[in-house]
Amino acid sequence: MAREPVDDALRLGVDLGGTKLEAVVVRVGRDQPQVLARVRAPTERDEGYEHIVEATAKLITDVAAQAGLHALPPIGVGMPGSVTSRRTDGTASHVPLIKNSNTTCLNGRPFRSDLTEAVGRPIAFANDANCFALAEATYGAARDARTAFGVIVGTGVGGGVVFRESGQARVWDGAQGIAGEWGHVVLDPSGGPPCYCGRRGCVEQYLSGPAIERAYEKRTGQRRSVPEIAARATGDADAGAILDAFVEAYGRALASVINILDPDSIVLGGGLSNLDVLYDRGPAAVARWIFNDEVLTKIVKNSLGDSAGVLGAALLP
């Protein structure tokens, strides 16, 4: 496929999630972006690193073909984790290697350079939560905010920091590429559940969907989904206790973000952002732990749905 796009407003975005891959071709502008094509596929992370590289490259060519393009537009990819220049043995690497990804087969591997080589053209990369935050600050629920924090609560827990400069939303990566990683703030280092990052008691081990489901199964011996647990909370004492613990951990964890960043808006995304309890009881739980006598930060549900991440990726290049 040729390299030069015909339409300068066209962008191709990819969201590499824990369970699904999504790619879109969009025409960006001041108002809502125009989606010309969309393709989704399972990530199948159990198939390993090489499979994910191949599947992502194929998705890029497939969505471009579906949009009727004869050339690839600028490409942005949102994915879990960030990059390091250190190998897993501590020695220096000449290419950036993935770190901190909950799709663990990517860690220590040169995914960014491998995908760029497979596609045959430059690609802009960012953390997936940063892409979510960028999209919501550009087109969504934080469109009018000077500073915003985008929250992901789903298979994992992540966050992205966005500030507005000259009217344009920009992502703040931080000195080490870990800005916004509130999912790995440790709440209980000694007695908390183990985390894939090697520590115990991380926020992700209390607020993610799998963590809630594991807690319920440990308490009852029964496996239920998060929506089922939430729906049973009023008549099932065990489900109610699990949900109470979830709200309490959410309040303490998110208050720490507000105490440090003091953003205008916090936008909730991910599968668990659909839980009513985050909006019914969540604000009071957060307010109890904020170092202030009032809460002016708006905590709102996303307005772009589960496509925010892929739209944010399309805004990267």
C-alpha positions in Angstrom: 0.0 0.0 0.0 1.4 3.4 -0.9 2.5 5.8 1.8 1.1 9.2 0.9 -2.5 9.9 1.9 -4.7 11.9 -0.4 -6.8 13.6 2.3 -4.7 15.4 4.9 -7.5 15.2 7.5 -7.6 11.4 7.4 -6.1 9.5 10.4 -5.9 5.8 11.3 -6.2 4.9 14.9 -5.7 1.5 16.7 -6.6 0.5 20.2 -4.8 -2.5 21.4 -6.8 -3.7 24.4 -6.6 -6.7 26.7 -9.4 -8.5 25.0 -10.0 -6.8 21.7 -8.2 -4.9 18.9 -10.0 -2.1 17.2 -9.0 0.1 14.3 -10.7 3.1 12.7 -10.2 5.4 9.8 -11.5 8.9 10.6 -11.6 12.4 9.2 -10.6 14.7 12.0 -11.8 18.3 12.5 -13.0 20.8 15.0 -16.3 19.1 15.7 -16.9 15.3 16.0 -14.7 13.1 13.9 -16.2 11.3 10.9 -15.6 7.6 11.1 -15.1 6.1 7.7 -14.4 2.5 8.6 -14.1 0.4 11.7 -12.7 -3.1 12.2 -12.6 -5.2 15.4 -10.9 -8.4 16.3 -10.0 -10.4 19.4 -6.6 -9.7 20.8 -6.0 -13.3 21.6 -3.1 -12.4 23.9 -2.7 -16.1 24.9 -1.4 -16.7 21.4 1.7 -14.8 22.2 3.7 -11.8 21.2 4.3 -12.5 17.5 0.6 -13.2 17.0 -0.3 -9.7 18.4 2.2 -8.0 16.1 0.8 -9.8 13.1 -2.8 -9.3 14.0 -2.3 -5.6 14.7 -0.5 -5.1 11.3 -3.3 -6.9 9.5 -6.0 -4.8 11.2 -4.3 -1.7 10.0 -4.3 -2.8 6.3 -7.9 -4.2 6.7 -9.4 -1.0 8.0 -7.6 1.1 5.3 -9.0 -1.3 2.7 -12.5 -1.1 4.2 -12.3 2.7 4.0 -11.5 2.4 0.3 -8.0 3.9 0.7 -5.2 3.3 -1.7 -2.7 4.8 0.7 -2.2 4.6 4.5 -2.9 7.8 6.3 -1.0 8.8 9.5 -1.3 6.1 12.1 -1.6 6.2 15.9 -1.7 3.3 18.2 -2.9 3.2 21.8 -1.7 0.3 23.9 -1.2 -0.7 27.6 2.1 0.2 29.2 4.9 2.5 28.2 8.6 2.0 27.1 12.0 1.6 28.6 15.5 1.4 27.1 16.5 -1.3 29.6 16.4 -5.0 28.8 14.9 -7.4 31.3 18.4 -8.3 32.4 19.1 -4.6 33.2 21.4 -4.0 30.3 20.8 -1.2 27.8 18.8 -1.8 24.7 19.1 0.2 21.4 15.4 0.0 20.8 12.5 0.9 23.2 11.0 -2.1 25.0 7.5 -2.3 26.4 7.1 -2.1 30.2 4.2 -2.1 32.6 1.7 -3.7 30.2 -1.0 -5.9 31.6 -0.8 -7.8 28.3 2.3 -9.3 29.8 3.6 -11.0 26.7 4.5 -7.5 25.4 6.8 -6.6 28.3 10.4 -6.6 27.4 9.7 -6.8 23.7 10.3 -4.1 21.0 6.6 -4.0 20.0 6.7 -0.4 18.7 9.6 -1.0 16.3 8.4 -4.4 15.3 4.9 -3.1 14.4 6.4 -0.1 12.6 8.6 -2.5 10.5 5.6 -4.8 9.8 3.4 -1.9 8.6 6.2 -0.2 6.7 5.6 3.4 7.8 6.0 5.6 10.9 3.5 5.1 13.8 2.8 7.4 16.7 2.3 5.4 20.0 0.8 6.3 23.4 -0.6 4.6 26.5 -4.2 3.5 25.9 -5.5 5.5 28.9 -3.8 8.6 27.5 -5.6 8.1 24.3 -8.9 7.8 26.1 -8.2 11.0 28.0 -7.1 12.8 24.8 -10.3 11.9 23.0 -12.6 12.9 25.9 -10.8 16.2 26.3 -11.0 16.9 22.5 -14.5 15.6 21.6 -16.1 14.3 24.7 -17.1 14.9 28.4 -14.0 17.0 29.3 -14.1 19.1 26.2 -14.3 22.4 28.2 -11.8 21.4 30.9 -8.4 23.1 31.3 -7.0 20.0 32.9 -8.5 16.5 32.9 -7.8 13.0 34.2 -9.1 10.1 32.2 -9.8 7.0 34.3 -10.0 3.5 32.9 -11.7 0.9 35.2 -12.2 -2.3 33.3 -9.9 -5.4 32.8 -7.2 -3.2 34.3 -7.0 0.2 35.9 -5.2 3.1 34.2 -5.3 6.8 33.8 -4.2 9.7 31.5 -3.4 13.3 32.2 -4.4 16.0 29.7 -4.0 19.7 29.8 -5.1 22.3 27.3 -2.6 24.5 25.6 -3.6 27.2 23.1 -7.0 25.6 23.0 -5.7 22.1 22.1 -5.8 19.1 24.4 -2.3 17.6 24.9 -1.3 14.5 26.8 1.2 14.8 29.7 3.4 11.6 29.6 5.8 12.5 32.5 9.5 12.1 32.7 9.3 8.3 32.7 6.2 7.8 30.6 4.2 6.7 33.6 2.1 9.8 34.3 -1.5 8.8 35.3 -0.6 5.2 36.4 -2.9 5.4 39.5 -3.7 1.7 39.0 -0.3 0.9 40.6 -0.5 3.1 43.6 -0.2 0.7 46.5 -3.0 0.7 49.0 -1.8 -2.2 51.1 1.8 -3.4 50.5 1.7 -6.2 53.1 -1.7 -7.8 53.1 -3.1 -6.8 49.7 -3.6 -9.1 46.8 -0.6 -9.8 44.6 -0.3 -7.8 41.4 1.3 -8.8 38.0 3.7 -5.9 38.5 5.3 -7.8 41.4 3.9 -5.8 44.3 0.9 -6.3 46.5 -2.2 -4.3 47.1 -2.2 -2.1 44.0 -5.3 -0.2 43.2 -5.9 -2.4 40.2 -6.2 -5.4 42.5 -9.3 -3.7 44.1 -11.0 -1.8 41.3 -10.6 -3.9 38.2 -13.4 -6.2 36.9 -11.3 -9.4 37.4 -10.4 -8.3 40.9 -14.1 -7.8 41.9 -15.0 -11.2 40.4 -12.1 -12.9 42.2 -13.1 -11.3 45.5 -16.7 -12.5 45.2 -15.6 -16.0 44.2 -13.2 -16.2 47.2 -16.0 -15.1 49.5 -18.8 -17.3 48.1 -17.2 -20.0 46.0 -19.3 -18.8 43.1 -18.2 -17.2 39.9 -20.3 -14.1 38.8 -19.7 -11.2 36.4 -19.4 -7.7 37.8 -22.8 -6.7 36.4 -24.3 -9.7 38.2 -22.6 -8.8 41.4 -23.8 -5.2 41.2 -27.3 -6.3 40.4 -27.4 -8.6 43.4 -26.0 -6.1 45.9 -29.3 -5.2 47.6 -30.4 -8.7 48.3 -27.1 -10.6 48.5 -25.1 -9.7 51.6 -21.9 -11.0 50.0 -22.4 -9.0 46.9 -23.3 -5.9 49.0 -20.0 -6.3 51.0 -17.9 -6.7 47.8 -19.5 -3.5 46.3 -19.0 -1.6 49.6 -15.3 -2.5 49.6 -15.1 -1.5 45.9 -16.6 2.0 46.6 -14.4 2.6 49.6 -11.2 1.7 47.6 -12.4 3.8 44.7 -12.9 6.8 47.0 -9.5 6.6 48.6 -7.7 5.9 45.3 -9.3 8.6 43.3 -9.0 11.2 46.1 -5.2 10.7 46.0 -5.3 11.7 42.3 -7.3 14.8 43.0 -5.0 15.8 45.9 -2.0 15.7 43.6 -3.4 16.9 40.2 -6.5 18.9 41.3 -8.0 18.6 37.7 -11.1 20.4 36.5 -12.6 17.1 35.3 -12.3 13.4 35.8 -13.8 11.3 33.1 -14.6 7.6 33.9 -14.2 5.0 31.2 -13.9 1.3 30.8 -16.5 -1.4 31.5 -16.9 -0.6 35.1 -17.7 3.1 34.3 -21.3 1.8 33.6 -21.8 0.9 37.3 -24.4 3.3 38.8 -22.7 3.1 42.2 -19.8 5.2 40.9 -22.1 8.1 40.4 -24.6 7.4 43.3 -22.2 6.7 46.1 -18.8 7.4 44.5 -18.7 11.2 44.9 -19.2 11.0 48.6 -16.6 8.3 48.9 -14.1 10.4 47.1 -15.0 13.6 49.1 -14.1 11.9 52.4 -10.4 11.7 51.4 -9.8 15.0 49.7 -7.7 17.6 51.4 -10.3 20.3 51.0 -13.6 21.4 52.4 -15.4 21.0 49.0 -15.1 19.1 45.8 -15.0 21.3 42.7 -13.6 18.6 40.4 -16.3 17.2 38.1 -16.4 13.4 38.0 -18.4 12.4 34.9 -19.1 9.4 32.7 -17.4 9.4 29.3 -19.5 10.5 26.4 -17.7 8.7 23.6 -18.3 5.1 24.8 -15.8 2.3 24.2 -14.5 4.0 21.1 -12.8 6.8 23.0 -9.5 5.0 23.0 -9.3 4.3 19.3 -10.4 7.9 18.5 -7.7 9.2 20.8 -5.1 7.0 19.0 -6.2 8.6 15.7 -5.4 12.0 17.2 -1.8 11.1 18.0 0.0 11.6 14.6 
